[in-house]
């Protein structure tokens, strides 16, 4: 496997993980809004030594795991499309 492909896969995993963390935070904010609106107490869970979240830790780790495997799948699929099949954006817009 070439260094270019390894970097491509790692950067895609990083991108998907960041999107997963943003999704986690959006869901956390919505859960907090519902709890505060209903006058319920908020319990924070300690996750990975640096994060406190109103969502259980298994959701955080589940999103991280799905993000890692999804990033690998996405990177390998797009590697095939872009570098092996040579299908690019210009090919899709030029067709009618």
FIKOLZA-1660 file (N, C-alpha, C; in steps of 0.1 Angstrom, whole numbers, plus 5000, padded with zeros to 4 digits):
% residues 96
   i   px   py   pz ch aa at
   1 5009 4988 5000  A  X  N
   1 5000 5000 5000  A  X CA
   1 5009 5012 5000  A  X  C
   2 5006 5022 4992  A  X  N
   2 5014 5034 4990  A  X CA
   2 5012 5044 5002  A  X  C
   3 5021 5052 5004  A  X  N
   3 5020 5062 5015  A  X CA
   3 5008 5072 5012  A  X  C
   4 5006 5075 4999  A  X  N
   4 4995 5083 4995  A  X CA
   4 4982 5077 4999  A  X  C
   5 4980 5064 4997  A  X  N
   5 4968 5058 5001  A  X CA
   5 4966 5057 5016  A  X  C
   6 4977 5055 5023  A  X  N
   6 4976 5054 5038  A  X CA
   6 4971 5068 5043  A  X  C
   7 4977 5079 5038  A  X  N
   7 4974 5092 5043  A  X CA
   7 4959 5095 5039  A  X  C
   8 4955 5091 5027  A  X  N
   8 4941 5093 5022  A  X CA
   8 4932 5087 5032  A  X  C
   9 4934 5074 5036  A  X  N
   9 4926 5067 5045  A  X CA
   9 4925 5073 5059  A  X  C
  10 4937 5077 5064  A  X  N
  10 4938 5083 5077  A  X CA
  10 4930 5097 5077  A  X  C
  11 4932 5105 5067  A  X  N
  11 4925 5118 5067  A  X CA
  11 4910 5116 5065  A  X  C
  12 4905 5106 5058  A  X  N
  12 4891 5103 5057  A  X CA
  12 4885 5098 5070  A  X  C
  13 4893 5090 5077  A  X  N
  13 4888 5086 5090  A  X CA
  13 4887 5098 5099  A  X  C
  14 4897 5107 5099  A  X  N
  14 4896 5119 5107  A  X CA
  14 4884 5127 5104  A  X  C
  15 4881 5129 5091  A  X  N
  15 4870 5137 5087  A  X CA
  15 4857 5131 5092  A  X  C
  16 4855 5118 5090  A  X  N
  16 4843 5111 5095  A  X CA
  16 4842 5112 5110  A  X  C
  17 4853 5110 5117  A  X  N
  17 4853 5111 5132  A  X CA
  17 4849 5125 5136  A  X  C
  18 4854 5136 5130  A  X  N
  18 4850 5149 5133  A  X CA
  18 4835 5152 5131  A  X  C
  19 4830 5146 5120  A  X  N
  19 4815 5147 5117  A  X CA
  19 4807 5140 5128  A  X  C
  20 4812 5129 5132  A  X  N
  20 4806 5121 5143  A  X CA
  20 4806 5129 5156  A  X  C
  21 4817 5135 5160  A  X  N
  21 4817 5143 5172  A  X CA
  21 4808 5155 5171  A  X  C
  22 4807 5161 5160  A  X  N
  22 4797 5172 5158  A  X CA
  22 4783 5167 5160  A  X  C
  23 4780 5156 5154  A  X  N
  23 4767 5149 5156  A  X CA
  23 4764 5147 5170  A  X  C
  24 4774 5141 5178  A  X  N
  24 4773 5138 5192  A  X CA
  24 4770 5151 5200  A  X  C
  25 4776 5162 5197  A  X  N
  25 4774 5174 5204  A  X CA
  25 4760 5180 5201  A  X  C
  26 4756 5179 5188  A  X  N
  26 4743 5184 5185  A  X CA
  26 4732 5177 5192  A  X  C
  27 4733 5163 5193  A  X  N
  27 4724 5155 5200  A  X CA
  27 4724 5159 5215  A  X  C
  28 4736 5161 5221  A  X  N
  28 4738 5165 5235  A  X CA
  28 4730 5178 5238  A  X  C
  29 4732 5187 5229  A  X  N
  29 4725 5200 5231  A  X CA
  29 4710 5198 5231  A  X  C
  30 4705 5190 5222  A  X  N
  30 4691 5188 5221  A  X CA
  30 4685 5181 5233  A  X  C
  31 4693 5171 5238  A  X  N
  31 4689 5164 5250  A  X CA
  31 4689 5174 5262  A  X  C
  32 4699 5182 5263  A  X  N
  32 4699 5192 5274  A  X CA
  32 4687 5202 5273  A  X  C
  33 4683 5206 5261  A  X  N
  33 4671 5215 5259  A  X CA
  33 4659 5208 5264  A  X  C
  34 4657 5195 5261  A  X  N
  34 4645 5188 5265  A  X CA
  34 4645 5186 5280  A  X  C
  35 4656 5182 5286  A  X  N
  35 4657 5181 5301  A  X CA
  35 4654 5193 5308  A  X  C
  36 4660 5205 5304  A  X  N
  36 4658 5217 5310  A  X CA
  36 4643 5222 5309  A  X  C
  37 4638 5220 5297  A  X  N
  37 4624 5224 5294  A  X CA
  37 4614 5217 5303  A  X  C
  38 4617 5204 5306  A  X  N
  38 4608 5196 5314  A  X CA
  38 4612 5197 5329  A  X  C
  39 4622 5205 5333  A  X  N
  39 4625 5206 5347  A  X CA
  39 4632 5194 5353  A  X  C
  40 4638 5186 5345  A  X  N
  40 4645 5174 5350  A  X CA
  40 4659 5177 5353  A  X  C
  41 4665 5169 5362  A  X  N
  41 4679 5171 5365  A  X CA
  41 4688 5165 5354  A  X  C
  42 4700 5171 5352  A  X  N
  42 4709 5167 5342  A  X CA
  42 4720 5159 5349  A  X  C
  43 4723 5147 5344  A  X  N
  43 4734 5139 5349  A  X CA
  43 4744 5139 5338  A  X  C
  44 4757 5142 5342  A  X  N
  44 4768 5142 5332  A  X CA
  44 4776 5129 5334  A  X  C
  45 4780 5123 5323  A  X  N
  45 4788 5111 5323  A  X CA
  45 4802 5115 5319  A  X  C
  46 4812 5110 5326  A  X  N
  46 4826 5113 5324  A  X CA
  46 4831 5103 5313  A  X  C
  47 4836 5108 5302  A  X  N
  47 4840 5100 5290  A  X CA
  47 4854 5102 5287  A  X  C
  48 4862 5092 5287  A  X  N
  48 4876 5092 5282  A  X CA
  48 4885 5102 5289  A  X  C
  49 4882 5105 5301  A  X  N
  49 4890 5114 5309  A  X CA
  49 4890 5128 5306  A  X  C
  50 4883 5132 5295  A  X  N
  50 4884 5147 5291  A  X CA
  50 4871 5152 5287  A  X  C
  51 4860 5144 5287  A  X  N
  51 4847 5149 5282  A  X CA
  51 4836 5146 5292  A  X  C
  52 4827 5155 5294  A  X  N
  52 4815 5153 5302  A  X CA
  52 4804 5155 5292  A  X  C
  53 4794 5145 5293  A  X  N
  53 4783 5145 5283  A  X CA
  53 4771 5141 5290  A  X  C
  54 4759 5146 5287  A  X  N
  54 4746 5141 5292  A  X CA
  54 4742 5128 5286  A  X  C
  55 4749 5124 5275  A  X  N
  55 4746 5111 5269  A  X CA
  55 4755 5100 5275  A  X  C
  56 4750 5088 5276  A  X  N
  56 4758 5077 5281  A  X CA
  56 4771 5075 5273  A  X  C
  57 4781 5070 5279  A  X  N
  57 4794 5068 5272  A  X CA
  57 4794 5058 5261  A  X  C
  58 4785 5048 5262  A  X  N
  58 4784 5038 5251  A  X CA
  58 4780 5045 5238  A  X  C
  59 4772 5056 5238  A  X  N
  59 4769 5063 5226  A  X CA
  59 4781 5070 5220  A  X  C
  60 4789 5076 5229  A  X  N
  60 4801 5082 5224  A  X CA
  60 4811 5072 5217  A  X  C
  61 4813 5061 5224  A  X  N
  61 4822 5051 5218  A  X CA
  61 4816 5044 5206  A  X  C
  62 4803 5043 5206  A  X  N
  62 4796 5037 5194  A  X CA
  62 4798 5046 5182  A  X  C
  63 4796 5059 5184  A  X  N
  63 4798 5068 5173  A  X CA
  63 4812 5068 5168  A  X  C
  64 4822 5067 5178  A  X  N
  64 4836 5067 5174  A  X CA
  64 4839 5055 5166  A  X  C
  65 4834 5043 5170  A  X  N
  65 4837 5031 5163  A  X CA
  65 4830 5031 5149  A  X  C
  66 4818 5035 5149  A  X  N
  66 4811 5035 5136  A  X CA
  66 4819 5045 5126  A  X  C
  67 4823 5056 5132  A  X  N
  67 4831 5066 5124  A  X CA
  67 4844 5060 5119  A  X  C
  68 4851 5053 5127  A  X  N
  68 4864 5047 5122  A  X CA
  68 4861 5037 5111  A  X  C
  69 4852 5028 5113  A  X  N
  69 4849 5018 5102  A  X CA
  69 4843 5024 5090  A  X  C
  70 4834 5034 5092  A  X  N
  70 4828 5041 5081  A  X CA
  70 4838 5049 5073  A  X  C
  71 4848 5055 5080  A  X  N
  71 4859 5062 5074  A  X CA
  71 4867 5053 5065  A  X  C
  72 4870 5042 5070  A  X  N
  72 4878 5032 5062  A  X CA
  72 4870 5028 5050  A  X  C
  73 4858 5025 5051  A  X  N
  73 4849 5021 5040  A  X CA
  73 4848 5032 5030  A  X  C
  74 4846 5044 5035  A  X  N
  74 4844 5056 5026  A  X CA
  74 4857 5058 5018  A  X  C
  75 4868 5058 5025  A  X  N
  75 4881 5060 5019  A  X CA
  75 4885 5050 5008  A  X  C
  76 4882 5038 5011  A  X  N
  76 4885 5027 5001  A  X CA
  76 4876 5029 4989  A  X  C
  77 4863 5032 4991  A  X  N
  77 4854 5033 4980  A  X CA
  77 4858 5045 4972  A  X  C
  78 4861 5057 4978  A  X  N
  78 4864 5069 4970  A  X CA
  78 4878 5067 4964  A  X  C
  79 4887 5060 4970  A  X  N
  79 4900 5057 4963  A  X CA
  79 4898 5050 4950  A  X  C
  80 4889 5040 4951  A  X  N
  80 4886 5032 4939  A  X CA
  80 4880 5041 4928  A  X  C
  81 4870 5050 4932  A  X  N
  81 4864 5058 4922  A  X CA
  81 4873 5068 4916  A  X  C
  82 4881 5075 4924  A  X  N
  82 4890 5086 4919  A  X CA
  82 4903 5081 4913  A  X  C
  83 4909 5071 4919  A  X  N
  83 4923 5068 4915  A  X CA
  83 4923 5055 4906  A  X  C
  84 4913 5047 4907  A  X  N
  84 4914 5035 4898  A  X CA
  84 4904 5036 4886  A  X  C
  85 4892 5040 4889  A  X  N
  85 4882 5042 4878  A  X CA
  85 4883 5055 4871  A  X  C
  86 4890 5064 4877  A  X  N
  86 4893 5078 4871  A  X CA
  86 4880 5085 4868  A  X  C
  87 4870 5084 4877  A  X  N
  87 4857 5091 4876  A  X CA
  87 4859 5103 4884  A  X  C
  88 4857 5115 4878  A  X  N
  88 4859 5128 4886  A  X CA
  88 4846 5136 4884  A  X  C
  89 4846 5147 4891  A  X  N
  89 4834 5156 4891  A  X CA
  89 4831 5161 4877  A  X  C
  90 4842 5164 4869  A  X  N
  90 4840 5170 4856  A  X CA
  90 4833 5160 4847  A  X  C
  91 4834 5147 4849  A  X  N
  91 4828 5137 4841  A  X CA
  91 4813 5137 4844  A  X  C
  92 4809 5140 4857  A  X  N
  92 4795 5139 4860  A  X CA
  92 4787 5151 4855  A  X  C
  93 4793 5163 4855  A  X  N
  93 4786 5175 4851  A  X CA
  93 4786 5176 4836  A  X  C
  94 4794 5170 4829  A  X  N
  94 4794 5171 4814  A  X CA
  94 4784 5163 4807  A  X  C
  95 4779 5153 4814  A  X  N
  95 4769 5144 4808  A  X CA
  95 4755 5150 4808  A  X  C
  96 4747 5146 4798  A  X  N
  96 4733 5151 4797  A  X CA
  96 4724 5139 4795  A  X  C
% end
